[in-house]
Amino acid sequence: MKRTILSFGGLLLSMNLLFAQANISPAKPQTRPVLITGATIHVGNGQVIENGYIAFDKGKITAVGTGTAPGAGSYEVIQASGKHVYPGFIAPVTTLGLVEVESGARGTVDDEETGELNPHVRSIIAYNTDSKVIPTVRSNGILLAQPTPNGGIISGQSSVVQLDAWNWEDATYKKDMAIHLNWPSAAQRRRFGAATGAQQETPAERAQKAIDAINRLFKEAQAYSQGAKPAIANTRFEAMRGLFDGSKKLFVNANAAKQIMQAVSFAKQFGIKEVIVGGKEAYLVTDILKENNVPVILEETQTLPDKDEDDVYLPYKMPKILQDAGVLYGLTGIGFWRQRNLPFEAGQAVGYGLSKEQAVSMITLNNAKILGIDKTTGSLETGKDANLFISTGDALDMITLNVETAFIQGRNINLDNLHKQLYKKFADKYGVKAD
């Protein structure tokens, strides 16, 4: 009965969230060329253009430069003097669009499948474009994301989405581009009560058993991919085929130095393109990461280190350490709604050695390179998609960030969200002027 009441309470909460905000329609395709002029343009590759201009048409960037833009007569001109233009920020490895309410409403959580080995599970078909969280994240300049499955040893496949769409088909930016593996850990688990037979396994034995299962699966999948197309397809092996032909990447969640080394050796054995996610001890194995050209997606900087003996500022310093070591690195936040803090997490690293433009690159071009979408987005260069936004202040500073206008593939998107609506509601009640 108690469980029923909790479930009903969660349902009411989710319904309140559902109806508390008016629907925000996706923007229509760009119909007229746009020119933004007079702004400070942060290209995303480390370059900054003062008093610059950027033009785009039919969703593609057509010109970027400094001074007066040529042939501006036919453009819709946006004067942005004293403002900043940035590439849209990219949030990799997130549950955005897969989770709406973290607890109390199981019907709003769809980020995990039953079972341990699920390479065939596709997170993109569970992606909810009507999530009320997405507009709050988008309002801080995050315009693309990688909704990612969780759980098990192999969680499933992820895709990259743009955050202004009617449905998951419209949202898809790069489909089924990665498979996610949680590398087994030999860390001791805290247990209570008497040990059973299964619990008498040491952590190292348990981890090795899982690694053996992973090896068997990948060997079978590799053999399957090299053979003739079978009459009856194996859905798990079909999903993994892209790992062996290079069309998909293997994202491996691994934090300890030993885990990272094992994962790198494993991927090398099978000739797989690999990305380390988490990498809390990546600073101990930078030579191995660089030698094998393995990038790292760090998970938040505004946190404490795992070990008491570590430098308390280590998470803040990690981007600079990887930058100096020549390792390609990106950054994500935690979960889904906290992705709105992504620019501030990047900005945190600026105080610990990273330059401001390197921090911008970390959540734009670096993330795009890791996700394999850098040919079309991640920087403000001619020929790329017009995924960008205008901020009245520094986008890495929570005090000055103010996303005034944003474009996804040239479409001027609606930046309204539930937080802004609630602010205006109570500002009206108490006679406060809403910005």
N, C-alpha and C positions, 0 to 999 in steps of 0.2 A: 504493500500500500504506500509506504514511504517513497519507494522508488517511483511509483505511479505519480505521486504528488510532485516529486522533483522533475520528472519528465514533463508533466503538465506545466510546471513553472517555467521550465526551459523553453517549452513551446510558446508560452505567452511572451517570454522575453524576446524570442526570435521574431514573433509576430509584431511586437512593438517596434523592433528595429526595422522590420520590413515596411511598416506603414508610417514610420515617423518621418520619412524623407520622401519628398516628391521624386518621381522618376526623372532622371537626367538623361535626355536622349543623346545618343552618339552624334557627333558632328557630321555634317554632310561633306562630300568630297570638295576639294578646293576647285573653285571655278574661275578665279582671277589671280594673276601674279601678285605676290606680296613682296614688299621691300621694307626691311627694318634698317633704319639708318641712325647714325650718331651714337651708337652703343659701344660699350666695351665688350668685345666678342672673345669668349673663352673657347677656343677651337676644340679643345679636348685632347690634343696631342702635345700639349705643353706650350703651344703658341697663344699669345694674347694680341688682339688687334684693337688698338685704341682708336676712338672715333671711327669705328668701322661700319660696314654695311653688309647685309646678307639678303640675298634675293632667292625666292623659290617659286616654282610654278608646277602645277600638276603633281604636287607632292614631292618634288625633287629640288634640291638646292641647285641653283643655276649660276650663282656668283657670290663670292666672298671677297671683301677687300677693305681698303681704308680710304677715307676721304669721301668725295662725292661719287655716288653711284652713277654709271653711265645709263642713259636712256630710261630714266625713271618715270617718264610721262604716263605710261600705260599701267603702272603698278598701283596697287593699294599701298600707300606709304604709311608706315608706323614710325613716328618720331620717338626715338628712345635715348635721347641725350641724357647722360648721367646715369643710365641704367646698364644692366648686364644681360648678355645673351649667352646661354649655356646649351650644350647638347642635352637631350633628355637623359636623366639618370636611369640606370638599369639596375634592377634588383634581382640578382640570380639566387637560386636555391631558396625559395620562399614558399609558404603555404597560402599566399595571397590568392583569393578566389577559390580556395579549396576549403577554407575554414571561415565561418562567420562569427560564431560564439564559441569560445574555447571550452567552456564547461557548462553543463546543465541542459544542453540542447544537442543531443547526438545527431539529430537530423541536419544540423548545420555544419557538421564536421565530415569531410569526405577526402581525407588525405592519406588513408592507409587501407590496404587490402589484407584479407586474412592469408595466412601462409607465410613461408619464409623465403621462397624463391619465386619472385614474380616479375621477371624481365618483360613479360608481355603486357603488363598492366600500364595503361596510358592515362596520365593525369589530365591531359588536355580535355578529354570528354567529360571530366567532372568539374572543369573550370566554370565558375559562375560569374558571368559578365555583369549580373545585376547586384553583385555584392555591394553593400553600403560602405564597406571599408575602402574599396578601390578609389572612389573620389577623394577621400581624405589623404590617401597616399599620393595621388596624382597632383594634389594641390601643393605638394612640396617638391615638384619637379620630377618625380619618378614616373616615367612614361612607358617603360617596358619592364617585363618581369619574366621569371622562369618558375611557374607553379610546379612544385616538386613533390612527389610522393614520399611518404615516410614508412618506417616499420620494416620488420623482417631483415633478412640478410641482403637480398636484392629487392629494393622497394618498387621498382618499375621505371617507366620512361617519363621524361619531361619534355616540354616544348617551351619555346619563347613566345610570349604574347605581347601585343600592344594594348594599352589599357583604356581603349575607347572603342567599344564594339557592341553589336546587338547580341551576338552569340559566340560560342567558342570557335566556330569556323571563321567568322569575321576577325576574331581576335588573333588567330594563329599567325605568328611572324616567322617562326621556323619550327616545323613540326617534328616531334619525336627525335630530337637531336642528341639525347643523352640517356644513359641507363645509370641508375644510382645503386651503389653498393656500400653497405655498412661494414667496414673491415672489422673482423672479430678482435676483441681486446682481451688481453690476459690479466687485466686488472682485477684485483680481489673484490668480490661483491660482498657487501655486508649481509649476513644472514642471522635469523633469529630462530630459536627452537632447535630441536634435535635434527641432525643431518639424516637425510634418507640416502638410499643407495645412489640415486642419480646425483645428489648433492655432494657425494664424496669425491667427485671428479675435481681435480685441481683447476684453477682458472686457466692455466697454460694448456692442460689437456682439453678443456672445453673449447678454447680458442682454436687449437690445432685441428680438432674434429670439424669445426666449422670451415676452416681454411681448406681442409681436404675435400669437403663437400663442394666448395666453390671451385676448386681445381677440377674436380670431376665434371661438374656442369660445363665449365668453359672448354674443356678438352672435347667433350661430346658436341658442344655447340660449334666449335671450330671445325671438327670433322664433318658435321652436318653442312656447314656453309661451303665446304670444299667439294662436296659430292654433287651428283646430279640432283635436280629438283625432284623430290619424292612425290609419289602419287597422293599421299596423305601428309599434309604439312604438320609440323610440330610448332605450335604457336610460340612456345618459349624460345626455341632455337631460331625461328624466323625473326623474332624481335631482336635477337642477338646478332643476326647476320651483319648488321651495319657496323658492329664493333670491329669485325675482322676485315671489312673492306674500306674502313676509314670514314664512313659516312656518319658514324655516331661516336660520341666520346663516352668514356667511363668516368663518372664522377664518384670518387671514393671518399666517404666520410672517415677520416683518420686524424687523430690528434697527437698521440704519442709518437716520439721519434722512431721507435721500433715498428709501430704500425705503418708509418709513412714509408720506411725503407722496405718493409715487406710488400706493401701495395705497389711501390715503384718497380720492384723486382718482378712481381706478378704480371703487371701490365707489359713490361719489357719482354717477358717470356712469350706472350701471345701477340706481340706487335700491336698493342692497343693504344690509342690516344687517351691519355689519362689526365684528370684534374683532381687535385687534393682539395677537399672541403673541410674547413676547420683549421687543421694544421697548427695547433697551439704550440707544438714543439718544432715547427718547421725551421726555426732559427738554428736548430742544432744540426740540420741536415741540408743546408742550403747548397752545398757542393754537389750532393746527389741530385737534388731537384734541378739545378742548373745543367748538370752534365746530361741528364735525361730529358731536358726540355719539358719539365712537368710544372704547370702553373698551379697556383694556390688561390683559393677563394677563402679569405679570412671571414670569420663570423664575429662581427661587432668589435669595436675598440673600447667602448665604454663599459668595461667589465674588469674583474679582478683575475689575476692568473690562477691556474689550477693548484699550483704547489706553493706551500707557505714559504719555501726558500727562494722562490723566483722574485725578481724585481717587480715591485708593485705596479710599475709603469710599463711593464713588458707589453701588454696588449696595445698600448698607445704607440709604442716604439716599433712594433712588428712590421708595419708597412715600410718604414725607413730601412729596417734591417734587410728585408727582401729586395727593396729598391737597390741598395748598395751591393747586394750579392748578385744582381743581374737576373733574379727570378721574376717571371711574370706573375703579378698578383692582382687580385680584385677584392671586392668587399661586398658583403651582404649584411643585413640586419638579422634579427631573430623573429621567427614566426611570420605573421602577416601584418597586423596593424602597426607593429613597431618598425616596419620598413619605412614609415614616414620619417624616421630619425636617421635614415641612411646618409643624407648629406652632412648631418652634424657628427655622425660617427667618423666620416671621412675628414671633416674639419678638425676633429680631435687630434688626428695624427700630425696636423700641421704644427702644433705646439711641441712636437717631439721629433723634429728633424725633417719631415717631409715638406716640400714646397707646396704652395697653394695649388699650383697648376698640376703637380703630380697627384695631389689629392683629388682634383677634378677628374684627371685621367683614370684614377683608380676605380671610379664608379661610372665612367663613361666608356672610353676607348678600351681600357684594360678589360673591363667586364665583357665588352663586345667581342674582343679578340678571343677570350676564353670560351665564349658561347658560340663562336664561329659566325658572327653576324657583323663583323667589322667592315665588310665591303659595302654594307648598306646603311650602317648607323654607328653611333659611338663618337663621332666627331663631325664638325661643321665644315665639310668639304664638298666641292662641286661634284654633283652626280649622286650624292648620298640622299637618303630620305630626309625630309624636313621634319625631324623629330627634335624639337627645341623649345625653349621657353625664355621669357623675359622676366627678370627679377629686378625690383627697384633697388635691391642691395645685394651684398655678398651671400651667395646661395649656400655656403658652407657654415654660415653663422646663424644660429636659431633666432637671434635678435633682429637681424637685418633681412633674412630671407623673406621675400614677398613675391610670390609668383603672380604676376599681373596678367600674362597672356601665355598660352601654351599651344603648340601645334604638334599633332601626330600625323606624319605623312602628309603634311601641308594643311591638315584640317584644324581649324580653330576650335579647340575643345572647350566644353563647359567646365569651369573650375569651381562650380558650386559644390557644397557637400553638407552633410548633416551637422558638422561642427559649426560651420558658418551660419547655418540656418538657426541653430540654437542660440548662437551669440546674438544674432539680430533679434530673435524673439525676445530675449530678456533685456537687450539693450532698449528695445521699444517699451518694454514694461516699466523700466526704471528711468526712461527719458535720457538715456545715454546715446550719444551720436555714434553709430556703428561706422567703422572705417570701410 
